[in-house]
Amino acid sequence: MNVYAAENLRSEIAYIAYHFHWSHTELLDLDHLQRRAYIRQITQINQRLDDGL
């Protein structure tokens, strides 16, 4: 079993919470793959906005 570093988890939760304003409980209910998928999507959206698209 892999243990995901607490600092990584906090960072992911903060990133998603900042953009989506979801509660701490909602974010902790996401599994690792779901969190990573949301992070990828948020990152892509931000990159498109930064590029002016």
C-alpha positions as CSV (number, residue, x, y, z in Angstrom):
1,M,0.0,0.0,0.0
2,N,1.3,3.4,-1.0
3,V,1.0,6.3,1.5
4,Y,0.4,9.6,-0.2
5,A,2.4,12.4,1.4
6,A,0.3,14.7,3.5
7,E,1.9,17.8,2.0
8,N,0.9,16.6,-1.5
9,L,-2.6,16.0,-0.4
10,R,-2.9,19.4,1.3
11,S,-1.5,21.0,-1.9
12,E,-4.0,19.2,-4.1
13,I,-6.9,20.1,-1.9
14,A,-5.9,23.7,-1.6
15,Y,-5.6,24.0,-5.4
16,I,-9.0,22.5,-6.1
17,A,-10.7,24.4,-3.2
18,Y,-9.3,27.7,-4.5
19,H,-10.9,27.2,-7.9
20,F,-14.1,25.3,-7.0
21,H,-14.8,26.5,-3.5
22,W,-15.7,23.0,-2.4
23,S,-15.8,22.0,1.2
24,H,-12.9,20.2,2.9
25,T,-15.2,17.1,3.4
26,E,-16.1,17.1,-0.3
27,L,-12.5,17.2,-1.3
28,L,-11.4,14.5,1.0
29,D,-14.1,12.3,-0.4
30,L,-12.4,12.3,-3.8
31,D,-10.0,9.5,-4.4
32,H,-6.5,10.2,-5.7
33,L,-7.3,9.7,-9.4
34,Q,-10.3,12.0,-9.2
35,R,-8.3,14.7,-7.5
36,R,-5.5,14.4,-10.1
37,A,-8.1,14.6,-12.9
38,Y,-9.6,17.8,-11.5
39,I,-6.1,19.3,-11.1
40,R,-5.3,18.5,-14.7
41,Q,-8.5,20.1,-15.9
42,I,-8.1,23.2,-13.8
43,T,-4.5,23.5,-15.1
44,Q,-5.6,23.2,-18.7
45,I,-8.3,25.9,-18.2
46,N,-5.8,28.2,-16.6
47,Q,-3.3,27.7,-19.3
48,R,-5.9,28.5,-22.0
49,L,-6.9,31.6,-20.1
50,D,-3.3,32.7,-19.8
51,D,-2.8,32.1,-23.5
52,G,-5.8,34.3,-24.3
53,L,-7.8,31.5,-25.9
